[in-house]
Amino acid sequence: MKIHAYLMFDGQCEAAFSFYAKCLGGTLEMMRYAESPDAGEIPTQFQQRIMHACLTVGDQLLMASDRPPQSPHEGIKGCSISLQVDNLPEAERLYAALAEGGSVQMELQQTFWATRFAMLSDRFGVSWMINCVVSQMD
């Protein structure tokens, strides 16, 4: 079994996932509501929104969509995407990229469990944790 996160947006999915692909790398695939078999039943203002996005990084997936027309958007609350990083330059790069235009709850810093750890929300309101553990031999 694998567990993958699925995020919901209110019209910002394309911008968010293009940004995440730039930050995290990987392969990005997106499908718009206009491309679905039921496109004729989708209101015009939702046609160009993202019905499904999938960012594949190695064997990991991060998926999302813009909310469907019949579902109200309630935001992303109570969870974070946790990135496990094994070197300081990568932790610092990810922190700087994801924090730009967002809000930092905990600066990237040393903790008792990690070489560096940070908590932040990006410009799209998605909560992230960056956890970097570097062994003494690195």
C-alpha positions in Angstrom: 0.0 0.0 0.0 1.0 3.6 -0.7 -0.6 6.7 0.8 -0.7 9.8 -1.3 -1.9 13.3 -0.5 -4.7 14.8 -2.5 -5.2 18.6 -2.2 -8.3 20.7 -3.2 -8.0 24.2 -4.5 -10.5 26.9 -5.6 -9.1 27.9 -9.0 -5.4 27.9 -8.0 -4.6 24.2 -8.7 -2.7 24.9 -12.0 -0.6 27.7 -10.6 0.1 25.8 -7.4 1.1 22.6 -9.1 3.2 24.4 -11.7 5.0 26.0 -8.8 5.4 22.7 -6.9 6.8 21.1 -10.1 9.4 23.9 -10.3 10.3 23.5 -6.6 10.2 19.7 -6.3 11.0 18.6 -9.8 9.3 15.5 -11.2 6.7 15.1 -13.9 3.4 17.0 -13.9 0.2 15.9 -15.6 -3.0 17.9 -15.5 -6.5 17.5 -16.9 -9.1 20.2 -17.2 -12.8 19.9 -16.6 -13.2 20.8 -20.3 -11.4 17.5 -21.2 -13.7 15.2 -19.2 -16.5 13.1 -20.8 -19.0 15.2 -18.8 -17.6 18.6 -20.0 -21.0 19.6 -21.4 -22.5 19.5 -17.9 -19.7 21.6 -16.3 -20.5 25.4 -16.0 -18.5 27.6 -18.3 -16.6 29.3 -15.5 -15.2 25.9 -14.4 -14.2 24.5 -17.8 -10.5 25.6 -17.6 -10.1 24.7 -14.0 -8.1 21.5 -13.2 -10.1 18.4 -12.7 -7.0 16.3 -11.8 -3.3 17.1 -11.3 -0.6 14.6 -10.5 3.0 15.5 -9.7 5.2 12.4 -9.7 8.5 12.7 -7.9 10.4 9.4 -8.0 7.9 6.9 -6.7 5.9 9.5 -4.8 2.7 11.3 -5.9 1.1 14.5 -4.9 -2.3 15.0 -6.4 -4.9 17.7 -6.5 -7.8 19.4 -8.3 -9.9 22.5 -8.2 -13.1 21.9 -6.4 -15.9 20.6 -8.5 -18.7 23.1 -9.2 -21.1 21.4 -6.8 -18.7 21.4 -3.8 -17.9 24.5 -1.8 -14.2 25.2 -1.1 -13.4 25.1 2.6 -9.6 25.4 2.3 -6.9 23.1 3.4 -6.8 22.8 7.2 -5.4 20.4 9.7 -2.7 18.7 7.7 0.7 19.4 6.2 2.8 17.9 3.4 6.0 16.7 5.0 9.2 16.7 2.9 12.0 14.4 4.2 15.3 15.8 2.9 18.7 14.3 3.4 21.0 17.3 2.8 21.2 20.9 4.1 21.4 22.7 0.7 18.2 21.0 -0.5 16.4 21.8 2.8 17.4 25.4 2.5 16.4 25.6 -1.2 13.0 24.1 -0.6 12.4 26.3 2.5 13.3 29.5 0.5 11.1 28.5 -2.5 8.1 27.4 -0.5 8.2 30.3 1.9 8.3 32.9 -0.8 5.0 34.8 -0.6 3.8 32.5 2.2 3.9 32.6 5.9 6.4 30.9 8.2 5.3 29.3 11.4 8.8 27.9 12.3 12.0 29.1 10.7 14.3 26.4 9.3 16.4 25.5 12.3 18.1 22.7 14.2 15.9 20.7 16.6 16.5 17.8 18.9 15.2 15.4 16.2 16.5 16.9 13.0 19.5 18.7 11.6 17.0 21.2 10.2 13.2 21.5 10.5 10.7 24.1 9.4 6.9 24.7 9.2 5.3 27.1 6.7 2.3 27.7 4.5 3.0 28.6 0.9 1.4 31.3 -1.1 -1.5 29.0 -2.0 -2.3 28.2 1.7 -0.8 24.7 1.7 1.0 23.8 4.9 4.5 22.2 4.6 7.0 20.7 7.0 10.6 20.3 5.9 12.5 17.7 7.9 16.2 17.3 7.2 18.3 14.7 9.0 21.9 14.4 8.1 23.9 11.6 9.6 27.2 12.3 11.4 29.0 10.5 8.6 27.7 12.9 5.9 
